């Protein structure tokens, strides 16, 4: 049975295991307010690593473990970014959700973009945090090197939490990484028809400024915010600046 990982003590929460099309996700929902935030994690991660940011958001939060990550069971075959988005959409529809703000971090940004483009009635706004995969460096070696570089100087508890989730990602992690790299989000961005906020840590090697500018050029009206002294884990470690920017963005959507 999935565990409650994110909701503060005394806060009513629900945990759902949802299966659709041969894949299963885990969703932990809690809080209430004018906005519903759906958090989609990065490669090798799970909802547990986002404890800091989800507890700073004011509103209803739905944090998801995607198939084969966190507490969600391994699917029979690795999902594409499109299939991930369709699974999340099926879950939202089954839960009666619409008009959510999809927050995608790293790989999750690719899924959030697909969700908004493929299922626009479900999404009122999108936050792309540390968006991947830089079109100029679309190969496994470059992305792995950037990730290792970004981890230098991280706090031990952040490294431990991340390492634990990578181990839980299972033996198919390389295959999952390839699924993110073959995806071409630049072809998805022009199809997004809702407000978009791009968040970049100033020291993020996986989401260079040139790539973030390419994204905002592709999405009419998209906003870009750069968070000083942060790297790729801007939603994981010291997330107050990111949470504040997301909350402000939500108030304008």
N, C-alpha and C positions, 0 to 999 in steps of 0.2 A: 504494500500500500504506500503510495507517495506520501512524503512527509511535508508538513508545513514548515517552510524555510524562511519566509520573508515577512509575513504579517507581524507587526508588533504585538506583544502580549496584551491580551484584552481586546484585540481587534477582531471582529467577526471575519472569518475567511472561509473560502471554499477551495477545494482541490479536486480537479476533474481529470480523469484519464479518458481521452477522446480518440477513437479510432475511425479512420476513413481511408478507403482505397488501399488497404494493406499497410498503413503506417499509423503510428500512435504518438500523440503529443500529451504532455502534462501541462495543465494550466492552474496556477494559483492566483486567485482573485481576492482582493480585499479593498477596503476603503470606500468612500463615496464622494461625490462632488459633481461639478458641472461637466467635467471632462473624464473620458475613459482612455487611459493610456495602455497600449499593448506593447510589451517589451519583447523584442526578438534578439536573441543573443548571437555572439560571434562564434567562429569555428572553434571547436574543442571546448566551448564554454557550456554553461547551463544557467538557469535562473539564479542559483545561489550566489554567484559571484557579483550580482548587481544589488546586493543588500543595501549598500550605501545610497544609491540613487533612488531606488523605488521607495525607500522610507522618507525621502525628502520631497517626493512629488505629492501635491495636494489634489486629490481626486480619486477616482477609482483606478486601480492598477490591476492589470492582468499580465502576469509574468509567465513566460512559456519555456518549457524544455522541449526543443524540437526532437524529432525521431533520432534515436541513437546518441543523444546527449543528455547530461544530467540524469534524471530518473526515468527518462523515456526509453522504452525498449528499442533495441536495434531493429530497423526495418529489414525486410527480406532483400531489398536492393536499395542502393544509395539514391536519395532523392535529388532531383535537380532543384534549382532555385524556383523555377516555375511550379513544380509539384509541392514544394514547401509552402509557397504562397497559397496554392489551392487548398491545401490541408488547413492552414490557418483560417482561410475564408470559410471553409465548411464548418469549422469549430465556431466561428463568430456567428454564422447564420443559425446554427443549432442552438446557440445561447441567446438568440434574439438581439445581438449586438449590431449597431451601425453607428456611423459617424465617429469612429474611434480615431485617436491619434496614434499612429504606428511609429514606434521608436525602434529603429534598427541600428545595431552596433556591429561594425565590421561586416562579416558575412550577413548578419541580420539586416544590414542596410540594403543588400541586394534583394533579400526577400521582401522587405518593406516596400521597396520600389515596385517589385512585381505585384505585390498585393494591391497597391494603389492603382497601378495600370490595368490589371486584369479584373479587379473587383471594386471599381470606383464608388459604388453605392455604400460600401462598408467603411470608407476612410474619409475623414474630414481634413486630415493633415498628416504630414510625414516628417520625421526627424531622421536624418542620415548622419550618424555619429561615427567618425573615423571610417568613411565609406571606402569600400574595396570593390573591385580590384583595379588598381591603377592601370589604365589601358597601355601605358608605355612599359610596364614591367609585369606582363601577364605570364609568369612562369613560376613553378613551384620553388625553385632555388632562390629567386629574388625575394619572394614573399616570406619564406622561412628566415632568410637572413635579416630582413627588415624587422620581423617579429622578435628575433633574438636580440637585436640591437635595441629595440624598444624596451625590453625587459630589464636592461641594465639600469640599476639604481632604483628599481621598484621596491616597495616595502615588503619585508619577508612574508607577512600574512597574505598579501596580494599574490605573491609568487606561489605560496602554498595552495591557496584556493584555486588558482589557475592550473597548477600542476595536477591537483586532484581531479579537476574536471577533464583535463586532457586524457588522463588515465581512464576515466570513466567513458571517454569517447570511443574506447574500444579499438579492436584491431584494424578497423576499416578507416582510420583517421586520414591516411594518405589519399584514399579513394574519395573521401568527403572533401578534402582540400582541392582535389582535381575538379570536383563538381563546381566549386566556387570559381576556379580559375578559368574554366571554359565558358562560364556565363559572361555575357557582354552587356553590362548594365547601361552602357552609353546608348544602346538601342532601345532601352526601356524608358529612360528619363524623359524624352520628348512626349511620351504618351501619358505622363502624369498630369492630371488636371485638378490639383488641389494645392494649397499652400505647402511649401517645403522649406525646412530649415536644415542647412548643412552645418554640422559642428566638427571642428577640427582642433585637436591639440596642437599647439605651435611646434611641438617637437615630434610630431607623429610621422614616422618614415613610411608608413603604409598608406597614408592619405596625404601625399604632398600637395602643396598649394596649387601647383599646375593642374593636378587632377580635380581638385575641388572647384577650381575656376571653370574647368571644362563642364562639370556637373551643373553649376549655376547658369552657365551660358545655355545649357540644353533645356533648362526648365524655366519658362517665363515666370518672373516674379520670385524665384527662389532666393532665399537669404543665406548669407555665409557669416558665421561667427567663429572667430579663432580664440581659443582659450590659452592664455599665456602659461608657461611652465608646466604644461601637460603633454603627455604622449598619446599613444593609441588607446590607453585605458582610461580615457577621460570620464567614462560612465562608471568605472569600477573603483578608482582610487581618488579620494578628495573630490567628490562629484558635485559639491555645492555650486560651483559656477555653471556646470552643465545643467543641473536641475533648475537653477534660476532662469537660464535662457530658455529651457523647454517650457517652463511655466508661463513665461512672458509670451512665447510663441503661441501656446494654447489659448491664452486670453485673447489673441488677435484672430483666431480662426473661427 
